[in-house]
Amino acid sequence: MHFKHILFYLTVFCGLFFMILQSVQAESIVVDRIYLIVNSQMLTRSEAQDVKSAIMSQKSSEQKTKSDLDKQLLMQLLQEMLLLDRANSLKIMPVENVIDSRLNSLTDEQPQLLDIYAEEDLKEQLVRDFKKHRVISREVDSKIHINSLDIENFCYQRKNSQRKIGLAQILLKGSDETISKNVSEIMLDFENGVPFEDLAKRYSADSNAKQTGGKLGVFKPEDLLEAIGEITKTLEPGKISKIVETNMGKHLLYIYMQELPPGVDCQNLSEEKKAEYSDSLYKKKRGGLLSLYISELYACANIEIKDPGDSGLPDVLPSSEVKTEDVNCQARRLMVIPQKKKKNKKRAGMNSKS
């Protein structure tokens, strides 16, 4: 009887032991989990953590809040995954010898990479880079066109951003209804020839305006509050700006004089200057178009953050900057197949008769 009790307890103990062992094995197998899904693309927690570590190692990260760093991480991950998903839709795939050639060039320049990464991992990264660059080249870069007038206008914008300006303002305070009414009256009087100085004396909430006519002094755009400086970069002398809002209130701005930097004639640029401005303008246009393109892909994508657990990864997606109804999402999801040229049947028929 005593032996049966021992056998029973031994059986129970063995059963519990094997259950615990299986549980431990199961936990050891699940070493990573899916963190982010973007259409056909999936990213694991550990992959996201690697990107996060790279961002945190940058000096600029020390000056950013956790919210800013989370947004930077998600936007970096999302941009890569959206471009790779688009590459799949467009059936973009590099030829094997192209990747081999790039790998050879890379390892010749930086042989230490093979001590850090496996060759297959480097190849995989090169394939991803190829796909992303091909998508951007096809759907963004191909839309950038720069002519001589663009370069001339860019030259004037550059000069304006470096000029000194005599700046005046009308400071507006009160209810939205009152401000809207005052702005309408100001613009109407200005169009009818009333000087800005007189309008500032009449409407400005700045106590000094009665004596100064709203004149604030001479500045460079970078010396001003960011919101005001940004507007004055493109504001023409003798024109009233749109309403600019700061923590002091709402402002109507006016440039009463300007001093342009010497030495550059925008209508007679050297070839060297043309090339410099063309390159700067190309980068500016490319940045804007790429940002819009990614925003459109984002608005049309099926995106899901899986439970990040205790990984410290962000768990909320940023809001879309583009409304879905403003984008042709079908075109963003489908592969664009170029149409074949139609044969001229009539001409072919005539040839057969002859």
LINRA-V934715 format. One line per field, one symbol per residue. phi: phi as a letter, one per 20 degrees, with the letter a starting at -180 (. if undefined). psi: psi as a letter, one per 40 degrees, with the letter a starting at -180 (. if undefined). burial: I if it has 16 or more other ideal C-beta (glycine too) atoms within 10 Angstrom, else O. A space follows every 50 residues. Layout:
# LINRA-V934715
phi = ???
psi = ???
burial = ???
This chain:
# LINRA-V934715
phi = .ffffffffffffffffffffffffffffeebcfdcccleeccegfffff ffffffffffffedfffffffffffffffffffffffffelebffgfffg fffffffffcffffedcfgffffffffffgffffffffdcgfeeccdffg fffffffffffdfdcedcbdedcpfgfffffffgfffffffeoffggfff fedfeffeffeemnfdpdbegfeeggfffffffdfegndefffddcfepd cddbeeabceffncdfebeffffgfffffffffffffffffffffffffe eecbefgfmdfnffdcffffecfgfeceffffeefedffffffeffffff ffff
psi = dddddddddddddddddddddddddddddgeiihdhhhbeiihidddddd ddddddeiddddeiiddddddddddddddddddddddddefhhiiddddd dddddddddgdedeediiddddddddddddddddddddecdeehhhaddd ddddddddddeeihihhiihhhiaiddddddddddddddddeehiddddd dddhehdedddefehdahiideeiiddddddedehiieihiihhhaeeai ihihheiihiiiehheegiiddddddddddddddddddddddddddddde ihhhhihebfeeiiehiiihehhdeeigdddddihhhhiihiigdddddd ddd.
burial = OOOOOOOOOOOOOOOOOOOOOOOOOOOOOOOOOOIIIIIOIOIOIOOIIO IIOOOOOOOOOOOOOOOOIIOIIIOOIIIIIIIIIIIOOIOIOOOOOOIO OIIOOOOOOOOOOOOOOOOOOIIOOIIOOIIIOIIIOOIIOOOOOOOOOO IIOIIOIIIIOOIOIIIIIIIIOOOOOOIOOIIOOIOOIIOOOOOIIOII IOIIOIOOIOOIIIIIOOIOIOOIOOOIIOIIIOIOOOOIIOOIOOOOII IIIIIIOIOOOOOIOIOOIOOOOOOOIIOOIOOOIOOOIIOOIIOIIIII IOIOIIOIOOOOIIOOOOOOOOOOOOIOOOOIOOOOOOOOOOOOOOOOOO OOOO
